[in-house]
Amino acid sequence: MMISFHSKGIQRHAAVFFGNGENASVTCENVESRGLKGMSCDICLKGKMAENGELQTFHVDIPMPGRHMVSNALATATVGKLYGLNAEADQKWHRKLEPVSGRFNMIETDKFMIVDDCYNANPMSMKRPWMFFRMDLEERLHLGDMGELGTD
């Protein structure tokens, strides 16, 4: 994936690649799922994204589950670095990350883990979270209709 932008107050940057591609300057390793508690990984800054051009690695805990959240973490690390954020600021930001209301919001009680993913759910948006429930959990899925969309 690539980020290329121009904004007031910062100089124009050449395209910066992030992900697992050969040209990526921001990559990750040691990706680990913590189940419904989220993901963790080490973000690696290389080449022009690293201080003095030397490899930099820092750990982030992402409090939302899914491999796709690691891609989001790489994107935010890339933009943050372009705006001058350091690893500590990036780690702090990820720890504070919260889902948008109704989007895979975890509500933990004494007996249950409730996953509120009710915001305009559609078949595709329901498929990905369901993969997380296939772990060793006693599972229940309660789906409602989307009456606000009409009968068609």
C-alpha positions in Angstrom: 0.0 0.0 0.0 1.1 3.5 -0.6 0.7 7.0 1.0 1.4 10.1 -1.0 0.0 13.5 0.0 0.7 17.2 0.3 -0.5 19.2 3.3 0.1 22.8 4.5 2.9 23.0 6.9 4.8 19.9 5.8 7.0 19.4 2.8 5.9 17.3 -0.1 7.0 13.7 0.3 7.6 11.1 -2.3 5.3 8.0 -2.2 5.9 5.9 1.0 5.0 2.3 0.9 3.9 0.3 3.9 2.9 -3.4 4.3 4.9 -6.5 3.4 6.0 -5.6 0.0 9.6 -5.4 -1.1 9.5 -1.6 -1.5 7.8 -1.0 1.9 9.5 1.4 4.2 7.1 0.6 7.1 6.6 -3.1 7.7 5.8 -5.4 10.6 6.9 -8.6 12.2 6.0 -10.8 15.2 2.2 -10.3 14.5 0.2 -11.9 17.2 -3.5 -12.3 17.7 -4.7 -11.8 21.3 -8.2 -13.1 20.3 -11.0 -10.7 21.1 -8.5 -8.5 23.0 -6.8 -7.4 19.8 -3.5 -7.7 18.0 0.1 -6.9 18.7 3.1 -6.5 16.4 6.5 -4.9 16.0 6.5 -2.1 13.5 9.7 -1.7 11.5 10.8 1.6 10.0 13.4 1.2 7.2 15.3 3.5 4.9 14.0 7.0 4.6 11.4 6.4 7.3 14.1 5.4 9.9 16.2 7.8 11.9 19.7 7.9 10.3 18.5 5.3 7.8 19.0 2.5 10.4 16.3 0.0 11.0 14.0 1.0 13.9 11.5 -1.4 15.5 8.9 -0.7 18.1 6.1 -2.8 19.6 2.4 -1.8 19.5 -0.6 -3.3 21.1 -3.8 -2.8 19.1 -6.9 -3.1 21.3 -9.1 -4.3 18.4 -9.0 -7.8 16.8 -8.2 -8.7 13.2 -5.2 -8.8 10.9 -6.7 -5.8 9.0 -6.0 -3.7 12.2 -2.3 -4.4 11.7 -2.5 -2.8 8.2 -4.3 0.1 9.8 -1.5 0.4 12.4 1.1 0.5 9.6 -0.8 3.2 7.9 -1.0 5.3 11.0 2.6 4.7 11.9 3.5 5.9 8.3 1.5 9.1 8.5 2.6 9.7 12.1 6.2 9.5 11.1 5.7 11.9 8.2 4.2 14.4 10.7 7.2 13.9 13.1 5.7 11.5 15.7 8.2 9.2 17.4 7.7 5.6 18.4 6.5 6.5 21.9 3.8 8.7 20.6 2.7 6.0 18.2 2.5 3.4 20.9 0.5 5.7 23.2 -1.9 6.5 20.4 -2.5 2.8 19.7 -3.1 2.0 23.4 -5.9 4.7 23.4 -7.5 3.5 20.3 -11.3 2.8 20.7 -13.8 1.5 18.1 -16.4 3.8 16.7 -19.8 3.2 18.5 -21.4 0.1 17.0 -18.3 -1.1 15.3 -16.8 -4.2 17.0 -17.1 -2.6 20.4 -16.3 -5.1 23.2 -18.4 -5.0 26.3 -17.1 -7.3 29.0 -19.3 -8.5 31.9 -18.8 -11.0 34.6 -20.4 -13.7 32.5 -20.2 -12.6 28.9 -18.2 -10.8 26.3 -20.7 -8.8 24.2 -19.6 -7.7 20.8 -21.5 -4.6 19.7 -21.2 -4.6 15.9 -24.6 -3.2 15.1 -23.9 -0.1 13.0 -25.4 -0.7 9.6 -24.2 -4.3 9.5 -24.2 -5.9 6.1 -23.3 -9.5 5.1 -19.7 -8.6 4.3 -19.2 -6.6 7.5 -20.6 -9.6 9.5 -18.3 -12.1 7.8 -15.0 -10.9 9.2 -16.0 -10.6 12.9 -17.6 -14.0 12.8 -14.2 -15.5 12.2 -13.1 -14.4 15.6 -16.0 -16.3 17.3 -14.8 -19.6 15.9 -12.3 -19.8 18.8 -12.9 -21.9 21.9 -15.9 -19.9 22.9 -19.4 -20.9 23.6 -20.9 -18.7 20.9 -24.2 -17.1 20.3 -25.0 -14.8 17.5 -28.0 -12.5 17.7 -28.8 -10.6 14.5 -31.6 -8.1 14.0 -33.1 -6.8 10.8 -32.2 -3.5 9.1 -35.7 -2.2 9.0 -34.5 1.4 8.3 -33.5 0.2 4.9 -37.0 -0.8 3.9 -38.4 -4.1 2.7 -36.4 -4.5 -0.5 
